[in-house]
Structures are given as C-alpha cells and as structure tokens.
Amino acid sequence: MTELPFAAVQPPPSNLPEMTVSELSQALKRNIEQNFSYVRVRGEISGFKRPSSGHCYLSLKDDESALDAVIWRSTASRIQLELADGMEVLCTGRLTTFASRSRYQLVIESIALAGAGALLKLLEDRRKRLAGEGLFEASRKKKLPYLPEVIGVVTSPSGAVIRDILHRLSDRFPRRVLLWPVPVQGEFAAREVAAAIAGFNALASGGAVPRPDLLIVARGGGSLEDLMAFNEEVVVRAAAASAIPLISAVGHETDTTLIDFAADVRAPTPSAAAEIAVPVRLGLIAANEALGGRLAGGIGRRLGQEKLHVEGLGRGLPDPAALINAGQQRLDDRTERLVLGINQCLRHTQQAIAMLAQRVNVGLLRAEIARSRERVDDLAPRLQTAAERQIAQDRNRADHVAGRLLTAYQALRKPLLRGYAIVRDDKGRLVTDAARVKADAGLSLEFHDGKVHVVVPTRQGKLF
C-alpha cells in the first residue's frame, strides 16, 4: 500500500464563510455595542489603577463574576468621588470590546456610590482622614465678630435660604449682605462653593467691594446625596483655610456635613445662622442705655469728689498772681544790684589805675596802664559772663516757681472752665452748703472770667 504525503489530505467541504481574526473581532464589537449601548452595572471596585495618562482602569466584581472597566481621562476629571478598591459603586456607560486582548469592557461615563451605607462609610473615612490632618481642631476655630459690618453669604440666589437669612437679619440688626451665588447641588456645586469662599477671602480691605467680616455658607435641607457637595474635600479645605470667620448652615437640624466640622460655628438652620451672626438691636440699645446711666452717675459722683478736693486745695494756696509778681520783683532787684555792682567794680578799677598813674613816671605809667588795661579787658568778659550766668540761674528759678504756681492756679481754675462757680458770702467766706444761705443774703459767684454779686430772693417768706 502506498502512503500519500500529508499535504495531499483535503478538508471536508463546508458552507461556512471564511473570516479573518480582525473581521470576527469587528463583528463582535458591533454586536456588543449595538445590543448593550447603555447599561448600568453595580459592583465592587477591584484593581483600581490611574497611570500618568489620566485614564482609570478597574474591575467591577460581585460574588461570581468580574467585568473590566475603563474611565477615560475627560470623564475622570469630572468625577468627584475618590475611587478606591473595595468601594461598592453604581456605574453607567456602554459596553465595548478590546480586540487586541479578545475581551470586552465597560466604558464608564458616570459613577456613584451604591446605597447610603457605602456613602456613609466613605464620608466617615474622609472625616477621619481630614481630622487626622488637624482641620477640625478646636484651636483653629476663630471667634465671630460681635457686630459685623458686612456679611458674605454663599448660597443659591433663587432658593428660600437667602430670603430667610435676609429676613432674620432685618428683624434683629440690619447689616450689609454680599451674596456670592453658587449652585448648591450637582456636579460643579462643590467646586463653585470652594471658589466662593476663597473669593471672599481674596477681597482686599478698603477695596471697591468691601471684604466681609463674617461668612455664612448655607443650603436648605435634602437627602444625603443632595448635600454631598458640602461633604467634598475641596469645600472642607476651603472652609478650614478661610481667614474670615465662617458659619456653616447646611440642611436642617439633624443634617450633618463635613463642612460643619471645619467651620468656626455650625448653625442648625440658615435662619439660626443669621441669629448667630448679629445680636438683637433693641436689646443692645437697652443695654447701652443702662450702661450710659451708670456711666453718667459715676461721672457725677467723681466730679463731686474732685470738686471738694480742688476746693480744699484752693483754700490752702496763696494767690498765684501775687507769688509770680513777688518773684519777678526779686529778680528785677537782683538784676539791678548786679549791674550796679559791676559798674562800681569797674569804677574802682579805673580809680586805682588813675592813682597808680600819678605815682609812677610816664614810661612806667604807660606800661602799668597797658597791663591794667589788659587785666580790665580780661576781667570784663569774665564778670559779664558771671553776671549773665547768675541772672540766668535766678531767672530759671523764678520761671520754675512761676510755672509751678501757674500750674496749681490753672488746676484750681479748671472746674470753673467746665461751668462750676465758687460761692462766697458777703464776708468773703466760702459757702459749700445751701443750708448756710439765708434769705436776702448777698452772695459772690466767681466764674472763670469774673465775679457776679447776687442777692438770694425769697418766695412767700421762704427761701426760694
């Protein structure tokens, strides 16, 4: 038997069309993309990676299966969640194939946490991480201004929140309000709220737009998903970094967001934030009036005490004008005596020179005259300097005594400049009590610019 070579063996005939690998891959790709153009898949993230390209690669798995997924860079930049292995998520996208690896994958277009439990776990993990950085420390909290001139509000311009805040401020203490309108829900809400907080802080003091003294970040109530913008890390960090004191008023009393931990004060509602921001005007006015009354009473009592003290000092002081005049007279007398003494000394010297000139010959006389003239010339400036020094010392002592007397006299006269008067009877004695004044008695009232003589009148036989 003759054995035929292998190349001669022919395959059995078939009516199936022949396809290349690429043709089959493209056919599978079209079939999958047409039948699964838009799907929602729930699963747990596994093998999450984000290389330098910016795309995100991961797998979605459950108890039995796994599905490869990809998030393109343009989509990943819009996702607010911090994705990590173990998170249960709900993804929306379309199925496609990856021909070079003969596998299919989900192209994710949006992603959200699956269920409130997963969301709460994410928020708790984020809270612990930010607290570990010290963003919620009590030492970072700033004291709110007692009465801010300008209040900046970050909220939606169309909701009831801004109307409630303005209404409460108007009722309690009207203040200037600057509104930075932001969306409080949605994809871009967190970024807008953080930019508004930073924008208020960037305003310069004294600029065209006044820099607020206090910030209120507010939103009405809602579900946990509705309030997620105020749980985002960018908002929490902006609130913690704010140099302007900040009140968080997000949701209702039972709602808690992460911005509440970073804010300086948390308000249970937006209306409560307005009540915290300013005091009650009427109560403040009443308190000021009470303090004003106490101040006026204290000033009156102090003035009375000072008046008695000044009057007591005045009784022990001589007339300042007389003391000044006496000092000036002594200065004038000593000046005159000093000048006379200098002149007399010069005359005695001249007489001695003349007597000496008569006792010596002409040559000796001329020499002696020259020497005497030199001594006189030398002595005259010294005498003049000594005289001027003595006069200056006497004048300084007199000016010092005069200044002290004038200061005492002015201190005695200050109450008169404020409207007080010194009362004396017709014998010049000081009158300090009304009981000592008798009807038809003559009194002398001394004011700061002169004296007035008055007679005490009577009315129906009694002292008026």
C-alpha positions as CSV (number, residue, x, y, z in Angstrom):
1,M,0.0,0.0,0.0
2,T,1.3,3.4,-1.0
3,E,1.2,6.2,1.7
4,L,0.2,9.6,0.4
5,P,2.0,12.8,1.7
6,F,0.2,15.0,4.4
7,A,-0.2,18.0,2.0
8,A,-2.4,16.0,-0.2
9,V,-5.1,15.5,2.5
10,Q,-8.1,17.7,1.8
11,P,-10.5,19.1,4.5
12,P,-14.1,18.2,4.3
13,P,-16.3,20.6,2.3
14,S,-18.2,23.3,4.3
15,N,-20.6,26.2,3.5
16,L,-19.4,28.5,6.4
17,P,-18.0,31.8,5.2
18,E,-14.3,32.3,5.9
19,M,-13.4,35.3,8.2
20,T,-10.1,36.8,9.4
21,V,-9.5,37.4,13.0
22,S,-9.9,41.2,12.6
23,E,-13.2,40.7,10.8
24,L,-14.5,38.5,13.6
25,S,-13.4,40.9,16.2
26,Q,-15.1,43.8,14.5
27,A,-18.3,41.8,14.1
28,L,-18.3,41.0,17.8
29,K,-17.6,44.7,18.7
30,R,-20.6,45.9,16.6
31,N,-22.9,43.3,18.0
32,I,-22.0,44.1,21.6
33,E,-22.1,47.9,21.2
34,Q,-25.4,47.8,19.4
35,N,-27.1,45.5,22.0
36,F,-25.5,47.0,25.1
37,S,-25.2,50.6,24.1
38,Y,-26.2,52.0,27.5
39,V,-26.1,49.9,30.7
40,R,-26.0,50.4,34.5
41,V,-23.8,48.0,36.5
42,R,-23.5,47.6,40.2
43,G,-20.4,46.1,41.7
44,E,-17.3,46.4,43.9
45,I,-14.2,48.1,42.6
46,S,-11.1,45.9,42.3
47,G,-7.6,46.5,40.9
48,F,-8.1,50.3,40.5
49,K,-5.2,52.0,38.6
50,R,-4.7,55.5,37.3
51,P,-1.5,55.8,35.3
52,S,0.1,59.1,34.1
53,S,-2.2,59.2,31.1
54,G,-5.1,60.2,33.3
55,H,-7.3,57.2,32.3
56,C,-8.6,55.0,35.1
57,Y,-8.6,51.2,34.8
58,L,-10.6,48.9,37.2
59,S,-12.7,45.8,37.5
60,L,-16.3,45.5,38.8
61,K,-17.0,42.3,40.6
62,D,-19.6,40.5,42.6
63,D,-19.6,37.1,44.2
64,E,-19.3,35.2,40.9
65,S,-18.1,37.4,38.1
66,A,-15.8,40.3,37.2
67,L,-16.1,42.9,34.5
68,D,-13.2,45.1,33.2
69,A,-13.9,48.8,33.0
70,V,-12.2,52.0,31.9
71,I,-12.8,55.7,32.6
72,W,-11.4,58.0,30.0
73,R,-9.4,61.0,31.3
74,S,-12.0,63.5,30.1
75,T,-14.7,61.7,32.2
76,A,-12.4,61.0,35.2
77,S,-11.7,64.8,35.6
78,R,-15.4,65.4,36.3
79,I,-15.9,62.6,38.8
80,Q,-15.9,64.0,42.4
81,L,-15.5,60.6,44.2
82,E,-12.2,59.4,45.3
83,L,-12.2,55.9,43.9
84,A,-10.5,53.0,45.7
85,D,-10.6,49.2,45.9
86,G,-13.5,47.8,47.9
87,M,-16.0,50.6,47.1
88,E,-19.4,49.5,46.0
89,V,-20.5,51.7,43.1
90,L,-23.2,52.1,40.5
91,C,-21.7,52.7,37.1
92,T,-23.4,53.9,33.9
93,G,-21.8,53.5,30.5
94,R,-21.6,51.4,27.4
95,L,-20.0,48.0,26.6
96,T,-17.3,47.7,24.0
97,T,-14.5,45.2,23.1
98,F,-10.8,45.4,23.3
99,A,-9.8,43.4,20.2
100,S,-6.1,43.1,20.9
101,R,-6.8,41.2,24.1
102,S,-10.0,39.4,23.0
103,R,-12.1,40.8,25.9
104,Y,-14.9,43.1,26.5
105,Q,-15.0,46.1,28.9
106,L,-17.4,48.8,30.2
107,V,-16.6,52.4,29.3
108,I,-17.9,54.3,32.4
109,E,-19.5,57.7,31.8
110,S,-20.8,58.3,35.3
111,I,-20.2,56.6,38.7
112,A,-21.8,56.9,42.1
113,L,-21.8,55.1,45.4
114,A,-24.3,52.3,45.6
115,G,-26.5,52.8,48.6
116,A,-26.5,55.1,51.7
117,G,-24.3,52.7,53.7
118,A,-21.4,52.9,51.3
119,L,-21.8,56.7,51.1
120,L,-21.8,57.0,54.9
121,K,-18.7,54.8,55.1
122,L,-16.9,57.0,52.5
123,L,-17.8,60.1,54.5
124,E,-16.7,58.6,57.8
125,D,-13.3,57.6,56.2
126,R,-12.9,61.0,54.8
127,R,-13.8,62.7,58.1
128,K,-11.2,60.6,59.9
129,R,-8.5,61.4,57.4
130,L,-9.2,65.2,57.4
131,A,-9.4,65.1,61.2
132,G,-6.1,63.4,61.3
133,E,-4.6,66.4,59.4
134,G,-5.9,68.7,62.1
135,L,-8.5,70.5,60.0
136,F,-11.2,70.1,62.7
137,E,-9.1,71.1,65.7
138,A,-10.8,73.5,68.2
139,S,-7.6,75.6,68.3
140,R,-8.2,76.5,64.6
141,K,-11.7,78.0,65.3
142,K,-11.9,81.8,65.1
143,K,-14.1,84.0,67.3
144,L,-17.1,85.5,65.5
145,P,-17.2,89.3,65.4
146,Y,-19.9,90.7,67.8
147,L,-21.4,93.1,65.2
148,P,-20.1,92.5,61.6
149,E,-20.4,95.4,59.2
150,V,-20.5,93.2,56.1
151,I,-21.7,89.6,55.9
152,G,-20.9,87.4,52.9
153,V,-23.4,84.7,52.1
154,V,-22.5,81.7,49.9
155,T,-25.8,80.0,48.7
156,S,-28.2,79.7,45.8
157,P,-29.7,83.1,44.7
158,S,-33.1,81.5,43.8
159,G,-33.9,79.5,46.9
160,A,-35.7,80.3,50.1
161,V,-32.4,80.2,52.1
162,I,-31.2,83.7,51.1
163,R,-34.7,85.2,51.8
164,D,-34.8,83.6,55.3
165,I,-31.3,85.0,56.1
166,L,-32.1,88.5,54.9
167,H,-35.4,88.4,56.8
168,R,-33.8,87.4,60.1
169,L,-31.0,89.9,59.8
170,S,-33.6,92.7,59.1
171,D,-35.5,91.7,62.2
172,R,-32.5,91.5,64.5
173,F,-29.9,94.0,63.3
174,P,-29.8,95.1,59.6
175,R,-26.4,94.6,58.1
176,R,-24.9,94.9,54.6
177,V,-25.0,91.5,52.9
178,L,-22.9,90.3,49.9
179,L,-24.3,87.3,48.1
180,W,-22.0,85.0,46.1
181,P,-24.4,82.9,44.0
182,V,-23.5,79.2,43.6
183,P,-25.2,76.0,42.8
184,V,-25.8,74.0,46.0
185,Q,-26.3,70.7,44.2
186,G,-24.9,69.0,41.2
187,E,-21.6,68.1,39.5
188,F,-20.0,71.6,39.8
189,A,-21.5,72.7,43.2
190,A,-18.5,71.7,45.4
191,R,-16.0,73.5,43.1
192,E,-18.2,76.7,43.0
193,V,-18.7,76.8,46.8
194,A,-15.0,76.4,47.4
195,A,-14.2,79.1,44.9
196,A,-16.8,81.4,46.6
197,I,-15.2,81.0,50.0
198,A,-11.7,81.6,48.5
199,G,-13.0,84.6,46.5
200,F,-14.4,86.4,49.6
201,N,-11.1,85.8,51.4
202,A,-9.2,87.3,48.4
203,L,-11.0,90.6,48.6
204,A,-8.8,93.4,49.8
205,S,-9.7,95.6,52.7
206,G,-10.9,99.0,51.7
207,G,-11.4,98.0,48.0
208,A,-14.4,98.8,45.8
209,V,-16.1,95.6,47.0
210,P,-15.9,95.5,50.8
211,R,-14.3,92.5,52.4
212,P,-16.8,90.6,54.6
213,D,-16.3,90.4,58.4
214,L,-18.2,87.1,58.5
215,L,-19.2,84.3,56.0
216,I,-22.3,82.2,56.0
217,V,-22.3,79.0,53.8
218,A,-25.9,77.9,53.6
219,R,-28.3,75.4,52.0
220,G,-31.7,74.1,52.7
221,G,-32.5,70.5,53.7
222,G,-32.2,67.5,51.4
223,S,-31.2,63.9,51.2
224,L,-27.6,62.7,51.8
225,E,-26.9,62.7,48.1
226,D,-28.3,66.3,47.8
227,L,-25.9,67.5,50.5
228,M,-22.9,65.7,49.0
229,A,-21.4,69.0,47.6
230,F,-20.7,70.1,51.2
231,N,-19.0,66.8,52.1
232,E,-16.4,67.2,49.3
233,E,-12.8,67.6,50.4
234,V,-12.3,70.8,48.3
235,V,-15.1,72.5,50.2
236,V,-13.9,71.3,53.6
237,R,-10.4,72.5,52.9
238,A,-11.6,75.9,51.7
239,A,-13.7,76.4,54.9
240,A,-10.7,75.4,57.1
241,A,-8.4,77.8,55.3
242,S,-10.8,80.7,55.5
243,A,-9.2,83.7,57.3
244,I,-12.7,85.2,57.6
245,P,-14.8,83.6,60.4
246,L,-17.3,81.2,58.8
247,I,-20.7,79.8,59.9
248,S,-21.9,76.6,58.3
249,A,-25.7,76.3,57.9
250,V,-26.3,73.3,55.6
251,G,-29.6,71.4,55.8
252,H,-31.9,71.1,58.8
253,E,-31.0,70.5,62.5
254,T,-30.5,66.7,62.1
255,D,-28.3,67.0,58.9
256,T,-24.5,66.9,59.4
257,T,-22.0,67.6,56.7
258,L,-18.2,67.7,56.8
259,I,-18.1,71.4,56.3
260,D,-19.8,71.7,59.8
261,F,-16.6,70.2,61.3
262,A,-14.3,72.7,59.5
263,A,-16.4,75.8,60.1
264,D,-15.9,78.1,63.1
265,V,-19.5,77.7,64.1
266,R,-22.2,75.3,63.0
267,A,-25.8,76.6,62.8
268,P,-28.7,74.1,62.7
269,T,-30.6,76.1,60.0
270,P,-29.9,79.1,57.8
271,S,-32.2,81.3,59.9
272,A,-30.3,80.3,63.0
273,A,-27.0,81.3,61.3
274,A,-28.5,84.8,60.8
275,E,-29.4,84.9,64.6
276,I,-25.9,83.8,65.5
277,A,-24.3,86.4,63.2
278,V,-25.8,89.5,64.8
279,P,-27.3,90.5,68.2
280,V,-30.8,91.8,68.8
281,R,-30.7,95.6,68.1
282,L,-33.4,96.5,70.7
283,G,-31.7,94.5,73.4
284,L,-28.4,96.1,72.5
285,I,-29.9,99.6,72.7
286,A,-31.4,98.9,76.1
287,A,-28.1,97.6,77.4
288,N,-26.3,100.7,76.1
289,E,-28.8,102.9,77.8
290,A,-28.4,101.1,81.1
291,L,-24.6,101.4,80.8
292,G,-24.9,105.1,79.9
293,G,-27.0,105.7,83.0
294,R,-24.4,104.0,85.2
295,L,-21.6,106.0,83.5
296,A,-23.3,109.3,83.9
297,G,-23.9,108.5,87.6
298,G,-20.3,107.5,88.1
299,I,-19.0,110.7,86.4
300,G,-21.3,112.8,88.5
301,R,-20.0,111.3,91.7
302,R,-16.4,111.5,90.6
303,L,-16.8,115.2,89.6
304,G,-18.4,115.9,93.0
305,Q,-15.4,114.3,94.8
306,E,-12.9,116.2,92.6
307,K,-14.7,119.4,93.2
308,L,-14.5,119.0,97.0
309,H,-10.8,118.1,96.6
310,V,-10.0,121.1,94.5
311,E,-11.8,123.4,96.8
312,G,-9.8,122.0,99.7
313,L,-6.6,122.6,97.9
314,G,-7.7,126.1,96.9
315,R,-8.1,127.1,100.5
316,G,-4.5,126.3,101.3
317,L,-3.0,128.1,98.2
318,P,-1.9,131.7,98.2
319,D,-2.8,134.0,95.3
320,P,-0.7,132.7,92.3
321,A,-0.5,136.1,90.7
322,A,0.9,137.7,93.9
323,L,3.6,134.9,94.1
324,I,4.6,135.5,90.5
325,N,4.8,139.2,90.9
326,A,6.9,138.9,94.0
327,G,9.3,136.6,92.3
328,Q,9.6,138.9,89.3
329,Q,10.2,141.8,91.6
330,R,13.0,139.9,93.4
331,L,14.6,139.0,90.0
332,D,14.4,142.7,88.8
333,D,16.0,143.8,92.1
334,R,18.9,141.3,91.9
335,T,19.5,142.2,88.2
336,E,19.7,145.9,89.1
337,R,22.0,145.2,92.0
338,L,24.3,143.0,89.9
339,V,24.5,145.7,87.2
340,L,25.3,148.3,89.8
341,G,28.0,146.1,91.4
342,I,29.7,145.6,88.0
343,N,29.7,149.3,87.3
344,Q,31.0,150.0,90.8
345,C,33.8,147.5,90.3
346,L,34.8,149.0,87.0
347,R,34.9,152.5,88.5
348,H,37.1,151.3,91.4
349,T,39.4,149.7,89.0
350,Q,39.6,152.9,86.9
351,Q,40.3,154.9,90.0
352,A,43.1,152.6,91.1
353,I,44.6,152.9,87.6
354,A,44.4,156.7,87.8
355,M,46.1,156.8,91.3
356,L,48.8,154.4,90.1
357,A,49.4,156.6,87.0
358,Q,50.1,159.6,89.3
359,R,52.7,157.7,91.3
360,V,54.9,156.5,88.5
361,N,56.7,158.1,85.7
362,V,55.4,158.4,82.2
363,G,57.1,155.2,81.0
364,L,56.1,153.1,84.0
365,L,52.7,154.7,83.8
366,R,52.2,153.7,80.2
367,A,53.3,150.1,80.9
368,E,51.1,149.9,84.0
369,I,48.3,151.4,82.1
370,A,48.8,148.8,79.4
371,R,48.9,146.0,81.9
372,S,45.9,147.3,83.8
373,R,44.0,147.7,80.5
374,E,44.8,144.1,79.7
375,R,43.6,142.9,83.2
376,V,40.5,145.0,82.8
377,D,39.9,143.6,79.3
378,D,40.4,140.1,80.7
379,L,38.2,140.7,83.8
380,A,35.4,142.4,82.0
381,P,34.2,139.4,79.9
382,R,34.5,137.1,82.9
383,L,32.5,139.5,85.1
384,Q,30.0,139.8,82.3
385,T,29.7,136.0,81.9
386,A,29.4,135.5,85.6
387,A,26.7,138.2,85.8
388,E,24.8,136.6,82.9
389,R,25.1,133.2,84.4
390,Q,23.8,134.4,87.7
391,I,21.0,136.3,86.1
392,A,20.0,133.2,84.0
393,Q,20.0,131.0,87.1
394,D,17.9,133.4,89.0
395,R,15.5,133.7,86.0
396,N,15.3,129.9,85.7
397,R,14.5,129.6,89.4
398,A,11.9,132.3,89.1
399,D,10.4,130.7,86.0
400,H,10.3,127.3,87.7
401,V,8.5,128.8,90.7
402,A,6.2,130.7,88.4
403,G,5.4,127.6,86.4
404,R,4.5,125.6,89.4
405,L,2.3,128.3,90.7
406,L,0.6,128.8,87.4
407,T,0.0,125.0,87.1
408,A,-1.6,125.0,90.5
409,Y,-3.6,128.1,89.7
410,Q,-4.8,126.5,86.4
411,A,-5.7,123.3,88.1
412,L,-7.8,125.4,90.6
413,R,-9.4,127.2,87.7
414,K,-10.2,124.1,85.5
415,P,-13.5,123.3,87.2
416,L,-14.6,127.0,86.6
417,L,-14.0,126.5,82.9
418,R,-16.4,123.5,82.9
419,G,-19.2,125.6,84.3
420,Y,-18.6,125.4,88.1
421,A,-18.5,128.5,90.3
422,I,-17.1,129.5,93.7
423,V,-19.7,130.8,96.1
424,R,-18.8,133.2,98.9
425,D,-20.9,135.2,101.3
426,D,-20.7,139.0,101.8
427,K,-17.7,138.5,104.2
428,G,-15.7,136.5,101.6
429,R,-16.2,133.2,103.3
430,L,-16.6,130.1,101.1
431,V,-20.2,128.7,101.0
432,T,-20.4,124.9,100.5
433,D,-23.9,124.1,101.9
434,A,-27.3,125.5,100.9
435,A,-28.4,125.4,104.5
436,R,-26.0,128.2,105.3
437,V,-27.6,130.6,102.8
438,K,-30.2,132.9,104.3
439,A,-32.9,134.9,102.6
440,D,-31.9,138.3,101.3
441,A,-28.2,137.4,101.8
442,G,-25.7,138.8,99.4
443,L,-23.5,136.2,97.6
444,S,-20.5,136.5,95.3
445,L,-20.3,134.0,92.4
446,E,-16.8,133.6,90.9
447,F,-16.7,132.3,87.4
448,H,-13.6,131.7,85.2
449,D,-13.9,135.1,83.7
450,G,-15.1,137.3,86.6
451,K,-17.3,137.7,89.6
452,V,-21.0,138.3,89.9
453,H,-22.8,139.6,93.0
454,V,-26.3,138.3,93.6
455,V,-28.9,138.5,96.4
456,V,-30.8,135.4,97.4
457,P,-34.5,136.0,96.7
458,T,-37.4,134.9,98.9
459,R,-40.8,133.5,97.9
460,Q,-43.8,133.7,100.3
461,G,-41.5,134.2,103.3
462,K,-39.4,131.1,102.5
463,L,-36.0,130.7,100.9
464,F,-36.5,130.2,97.1
